Amino acid sequence: EILIWSLPFFGVLLVALFVGRGSGHTVPPTLMGIARLWGFHVGLSYLLAFYLGYGSIGIWTAMAVGNLVTGLAALAWMKYGDWARPIIRMRKRGMRMPPSPD
């Protein structure tokens, strides 16, 4: 009940993570994933559940907040970020690629 409203934001986050990594931009998706897991799911869960005494409600709330915040950050990155700019240059036609070291 607490987490369900945040699942669409989690879906946006997953799409952004996969698109970002697929386009070669690995740092922003990694930072968003770390923030979601360690900042919200672990850090905020601990704060709400144990320090403030909300118990399991605090844990589920922290997970929902983590999905919401990182989902919105991912949406902003997809809209305004540079993920569509190519990282790896394509080779020109007719040029040979150097042999790979084996």
C-alpha positions as CSV (number, residue, x, y, z in Angstrom):
1,E,0.0,0.0,0.0
2,I,2.8,2.4,0.8
3,L,5.1,1.3,-2.0
4,I,2.6,0.9,-4.8
5,W,2.4,4.5,-5.8
6,S,6.1,4.7,-6.3
7,L,6.4,1.8,-8.7
8,P,5.9,3.9,-11.9
9,F,8.8,6.0,-10.8
10,F,10.8,2.8,-10.3
11,G,9.9,1.8,-13.9
12,V,11.1,5.2,-15.2
13,L,14.4,4.7,-13.3
14,L,14.9,1.2,-14.8
15,V,14.3,2.5,-18.3
16,A,16.7,5.4,-17.7
17,L,19.4,3.1,-16.2
18,F,19.2,0.7,-19.2
19,V,19.1,3.5,-21.8
20,G,22.0,5.3,-20.1
21,R,24.2,2.2,-19.9
22,G,23.3,1.1,-23.4
23,S,24.3,4.5,-24.8
24,G,27.7,4.3,-23.0
25,H,26.9,6.8,-20.2
26,T,27.6,4.6,-17.2
27,V,28.3,7.2,-14.5
28,P,24.9,8.8,-14.0
29,P,23.0,5.5,-13.9
30,T,25.5,4.1,-11.5
31,L,25.2,7.1,-9.2
32,M,21.4,7.0,-9.3
33,G,21.5,3.3,-8.4
34,I,23.9,3.9,-5.5
35,A,21.8,6.8,-4.2
36,R,18.6,4.7,-4.4
37,L,20.1,1.7,-2.7
38,W,22.4,3.2,-0.1
39,G,21.0,6.6,0.4
40,F,17.3,5.7,0.6
41,H,16.8,2.0,0.9
42,V,19.5,1.5,3.6
43,G,20.1,5.0,5.0
44,L,16.7,6.5,5.1
45,S,15.1,3.1,6.1
46,Y,17.4,2.9,9.1
47,L,16.7,6.5,10.1
48,L,12.9,6.1,9.8
49,A,12.7,2.6,11.2
50,F,15.1,2.6,14.1
51,Y,16.1,6.2,14.9
52,L,12.6,7.7,14.6
53,G,10.8,4.5,15.6
54,Y,8.5,4.0,12.7
55,G,9.4,0.3,12.3
56,S,8.4,-1.5,9.1
57,I,6.3,1.5,8.0
58,G,9.4,3.6,8.0
59,I,11.2,1.0,5.8
60,W,8.5,0.8,3.2
61,T,8.2,4.6,3.2
62,A,11.9,5.0,2.7
63,M,11.8,2.6,-0.2
64,A,8.9,4.5,-1.8
65,V,10.7,7.8,-1.3
66,G,13.8,6.4,-2.9
67,N,11.8,5.2,-5.9
68,L,10.1,8.6,-6.2
69,V,13.3,10.7,-5.9
70,T,15.5,8.6,-8.1
71,G,12.7,8.2,-10.7
72,L,12.3,11.9,-10.9
73,A,16.1,12.4,-11.2
74,A,16.2,9.8,-14.0
75,L,13.3,11.5,-15.8
76,A,15.2,14.8,-15.6
77,W,18.4,13.2,-16.8
78,M,16.5,11.6,-19.8
79,K,14.9,15.0,-20.6
80,Y,17.8,17.4,-20.1
81,G,20.9,15.1,-19.9
82,D,23.5,14.2,-22.5
83,W,22.6,10.5,-22.7
84,A,21.8,10.8,-26.5
85,R,25.3,12.1,-27.3
86,P,27.4,9.3,-28.6
87,I,30.3,8.2,-26.4
88,I,32.0,5.8,-28.9
89,R,32.8,7.2,-32.3
90,M,31.8,5.0,-35.2
91,R,34.6,4.1,-37.7
92,K,34.5,5.6,-41.1
93,R,33.8,3.4,-44.1
94,G,36.8,1.7,-45.7
95,M,39.0,2.1,-42.6
96,R,40.4,-1.0,-41.1
97,M,40.2,-1.5,-37.4
98,P,43.5,-2.3,-35.6
99,P,43.8,-6.0,-34.6
100,S,42.7,-6.7,-31.1
101,P,45.3,-7.9,-28.7
102,D,44.7,-11.5,-27.7
